[in-house]
Amino acid sequence: MRGNYMDTYIFLSHESLADYIYSEAAKGKSVVAVLFYEDAKRLLKELARYKETSFDDIELHDCLYDGYDDEYYIIVDEDFCIWSERAYNEVEETGFKGYFRFGDEDVIALIDGDANSQVIKAAEGCDYIAEIEIIDDTCCDDECEFHDECAAEENDESVLNFLEFMLDRL
């Protein structure tokens, strides 16, 4: 999927990706993030922070549950409604095998750099298509160009994790 024809965005965290998606939805755009399970799960958690968001239909399972190890579509529409589904599907009744199309002129597609190249075909017709990379939320080493931002986010993350742990115990 890598190529010179597509912009690449690097997000320092899942939170910053959620912020970007939220800001685009506030402008009246729908956003489809094409991510693998772990990143999809973390993005959904971050999107839940916004009061305006609602969840419609979330289909997201660990590979150990059903053997599905491909990409998921995380969709946020202009009304801040969120849903997710498998990107690759096999429909026995029709014989369809492939990636469901999601291209539309009011849609922004954000595609994981490791996603199958067929996802780009599924996104044809989108207003904008970009490759994305999410830097792990754990702090990088001192040599990383994003070290100061990573360290700040790691401290924020550890506080949030502690609060979630404590709330779960109540």
N, C-alpha and C positions, 0 to 999 in steps of 0.2 A: 504494500500500500504506500510505501514511502515514495515520494516523488517531488519534483520541483514545482508542480502545478498547483499545489495546495498549501495554504498557510498552515503553520504549526503553532499552536498555543501551548505554553508550558504553565501549568498551574502548580503552585507551591503546596497546595493541600486540596482536599475534597471540599473544604469549606469555601475556598476561593473559587472553585468550579461552581459550587452551588450559588454563590453570590453573583457570578457572571450569568448563570442561567436565569436566576430570579430577575436580574436587571433587564435581560432581553425579553422575558415574559411580560414585564411591566411596560415594555414598549409595544406590546401587542403581537409579539412573535411567539410561535411555538418552538420549543427546542427539543431535539432528540439527541441524547447522549448515548453512544454505542460503547458499552463497557462490559468487561468480564465481571463475574460474580462478586469478587471482593470489592472492587471499585464501585460497582453498582450498589451494593449494600451500604457502603460508606457514604455514597452520594445521597441515597434516600434518607439516611439518618440526618445528614446536614440540611436537606431540603425541608425536613420536618420542623426545623427551627422557626420557620416563617409562619406567622399567624394566619396569613391569607391562604396558605396551601391546604388542599384537601386531597385525599387519596381515593382513587376510584378502584382500580383492579391491579393488584400487585402480584405478579407471577415471578417469583425469584426463589430458586432452590439451590442449595449446595449440591455440587456434583455427586456427592455420596448418596443423596436422596434419590435422584432419578437418572443419573448418568449423563446429564446434559452438561457439556463443558465448553460451550460456545458463548457468543456474545448475547447481551440483553439490550433491549431498547428501554431507556428511561425517558419518558415523555412528559414534558411540562408544557401545558397550553397557556394561552393568554389569560385564562381565568384562574391560573395557578392550580389547576387540577393536575394531579400526578398519577401516572400509571406506568407499569412496566410489563414487558412480555419478552419471551424468547425471540431472538433475532432470526435464528435458523429454525425452520419448521419442516416437518414431514407430515403431510395431510393424506392419510391412507385412502379416504374416500375419493379424492380427486387425483391422487398420484403426485401432488405437488411436493417438491423437495427444493428448498432454497430459502433465501432471505426475503421476508415480506417487505414490499416496497413502502416507503414512507415519504417520498419526495413530494413537496408541495411548495408553491411560491412563498408562502408565509412561514416556512420552516427553516430553522438553522440546525444543521447537522454537525455534531461534534463527535468525531470518530477516534477511538483508541488507535494509536499507531500500530498496535499488534493485531488489529482486527483483520478478518478475512477481506481480501480485495473485492469480493462480491458485494460487500456492504456499500461500496461506492455506487454500484449500479442500483442498489435499492434506494439510494438517496438522490438519484437523478431527479431533477426538477426542483430541488431545494433552493431557497433563496441564497444560501451560503453553506459551504461545506468546508470544514477545517479538521485537520488531524490534531489530536490532543495528547499530551503526556502529563501525568500527574506524578509529581515528585512525592515520594513516600513521606508521610506525616511525621516520621521520626527524624530527629535532627541528623544532618549530614556532618561531615568532618570540617575542620577549619579551612580546608582547601576549596570547599564548594563556594561558588560565586553567590549563593543564596544563604550563606551560613547565618547571618544575623536574623533574617526572616524565619529561617527554619528553627533556630533556637527559641525565638519568641513564640512561635506556634507550638513547639513542643511543650513549653511551660504552660501555655493555655490549655493544651490538650490534656496534660496530666491533671490539671485542676478539674476539668470537665469530667474526665474519667473517674476521679475520686468522688465527685458529686453524684454521678450516676450510680456508682457503687453504693454510696450511702442511701440514696433514694430507693434503690432496689431492696435494701434491707428493711425499709419501713413497712 
